[in-house]
């Protein structure tokens, strides 16, 4: 997911704020953030 502060959905992973384009994307990330953190460079 690209970093875009225009997105309304967000989560904090460790010390990073991750923005999402939809509630669905946020839910998927929140269930298993370690799976996606590496792909996001976190």
C-alpha positions as CSV (number, residue, x, y, z in Angstrom):
1,X,0.0,0.0,0.0
2,X,1.5,3.3,-0.9
3,X,2.0,6.0,1.8
4,X,-0.7,8.6,1.2
5,X,-2.0,10.7,4.0
6,X,-5.2,11.3,2.0
7,X,-6.3,7.9,3.0
8,X,-8.7,8.0,6.0
9,X,-7.9,4.5,7.4
10,X,-4.6,4.0,9.4
11,X,-2.9,1.8,11.9
12,X,0.3,2.2,14.0
13,X,2.8,-0.6,13.6
14,X,5.6,-0.3,16.1
15,X,6.5,3.4,15.7
16,X,5.2,3.8,12.1
17,X,1.8,5.0,10.9
18,X,0.5,3.0,8.0
19,X,-2.3,4.5,5.9
20,X,-4.9,2.4,4.0
21,X,-7.2,3.0,1.1
22,X,-10.1,1.0,2.7
23,X,-11.3,-0.5,6.0
24,X,-10.8,-3.9,4.4
25,X,-7.1,-3.3,3.7
26,X,-6.7,-2.1,7.3
27,X,-8.4,-5.2,8.7
28,X,-6.2,-7.5,6.7
29,X,-3.0,-5.7,7.8
30,X,-4.1,-5.6,11.5
31,X,-4.7,-9.3,11.5
32,X,-1.1,-10.1,10.6
33,X,1.1,-6.9,10.3
34,X,4.4,-8.9,10.3
35,X,3.4,-10.5,7.0
36,X,3.1,-7.1,5.3
37,X,5.6,-4.9,7.2
38,X,8.6,-6.2,5.3
39,X,7.0,-5.4,2.0
40,X,6.3,-1.9,3.2
41,X,9.9,-1.4,4.4
42,X,8.9,-1.2,8.0
